[in-house]
Amino acid sequence: MVPESIRDFFAASASVAGALIGLLFVAISVASDRLARAQAEAQRYRVRAVAALTAFTNALAVSLFALIPGHKIGPAALVVALGGLVFVLAALLSLIRWRLPRRGALRRLRRDTAHDALFLLGLSVTFVVQLIQGADVIAQPDNSGAVNTIAALVVVCFLIGIARSWELIGGPSVGITHEVTALVRGRQRGADEPTDEEPP
């Protein structure tokens, strides 16, 4: 059973998920030229688009089933988690397939592909936890702790979907590692360059 205290959260999250799915369709139409290309770069964008849709659909399905009276949130969480894990497996295989050269050996993974693979593995952890909590709610319908964990995972799915959507449309990325490295390299270059001033 979903505690009454958390039903308002699921009602609000269902509305948010619906709105975000609509905005994702707009983002996909903006990035349609990237998605239409038949190359590895386009496949990465396709994976990002489907990852965002999977995360938002997961949040929407769980939220809507949580609002139906009875013991619906456990089976819903379990089913969408299984669907999410199938997507992660397919996406990882897709990234590997697009990195295979003609002679058949694995190419060296570029940093961006490794980033996508790492992200997908993180997404799979989210789905595994959701699967376990869904099974727990099915076994113990009065377990409000598992329901609260599922609610927290809905928030995680929102954050994942927003991050993937941002990358899909090519939004700027300001990472701390990149910025610190650029700052250090800039200072080193400045120190190596000779000055025009003559010593006194």
GUKE-561038 format. One record per residue (C-alpha): x, y, z. Coordinates in steps of 0.02 Angstrom, whole numbers, plus 50000, padded with zeros to 5 digits. Layout:
GUKE-561038
XYZ ...
This chain:
GUKE-561038
500005000050000 500575017749963 500495028150122 499295042950112 500715054550160 501625051049997 500165050449875 500305069149842 502115066449790 501625053349662 500215064449596 501435078749572 502785067649497 501555060349371 501175078049311 503025082449303 503435066449208 502085070049079 502745087649052 504545081849038 504095068548910 503265082048806 504825092948818 505905077948773 504935075948610 505315094248573 507165091148612 507165075948496 506415086248356 507765099548383 509135086248376 508315076348234 509755079848113 510995071948234 509875056748261 509605053548075 511435051048030 512035033248001 513625033548104 514265029948278 514065048048336 512215047748289 511995031248381 512645039448540 511315052848524 509985039548494 510525030548653 510435046948749 508685050448683 508035033248727 508885033948898 507975050148937 506325042948876 506595027048977 506965036849136 505445048349115 504295033849068 504895024249220 504455038949334 502775041449249 502255023149258 502745020949440 501875037249490 500255033149400 500155015349467 500515021849642 498925032149631 497825017049590 497035009949748 497724993049801 499444985149791 499984991549620 501635000649651 502664984849683 502234975949520 502374992349423 504104996049493 504674978249458 504054978249277 504754995349229 506424990949314 506524975149208 506124985349053 507474997849101 508764984149123 508344977048952 508594994548879 510284996448965 510874979648897 510294984248720 511105001448731 512774994248790 512754981448648 512334995448527 513805006048584 514974991048569 514294986648396 514585004248330 516375003748395 516814987648302 517994990648155 517844981247992 519144968348042 518164963348197 519264968348346 518624980848475 519174998548444 519875008448585 518405016748672 518435035548658 518135046048812 516355050848762 515855032748729 516615027548895 515605041648977 513995034948899 514405017048952 514775022649130 513145032349133 512185016949074 512975006449210 512415019349338 510675018749264 510684999849281 511095001549467 509545012649485 508474999549399 509194985249503 508794994449665 507044998149599 506814979849553 507314974249728 506174987049812 504724982449697 504924964049742 505014969049926 503364978549913 502554963549827 503154952049967 502714964350107 501344976350047 501394986350209 503254990350192 503215009350184 505125010250183 505205001550014 503855013149947 504865028150005 506405021149918 505415019049758 504855037149775 506675042649792 507095032549636 505745042049542 506705057949582 508325049649525 507475045049360 506955063249337 508755069049363 509425055749244 508165060349110 508545078949125 510425075949113 510215065048959 509045077548877 510295091548908 511665081448824 510495076748683 510205094848632 512055098648649 511935109348805 513585116148870 514515105748998 515585113749132 516475099749224 517625103049370 518975091149306 518985099249133 519035116949204 520445113449329 521475104649193 521215119249072 521695131749208 523305122349251 523795120449068 523455138849037 524585143949182 525955132049122 525895139348947 525975156849019 527505152449123 528395144448974 528155159448858 529605172048862 529165189748915 529555204848805 530275214648949 532165216048963 532935212749132 533515228849221 
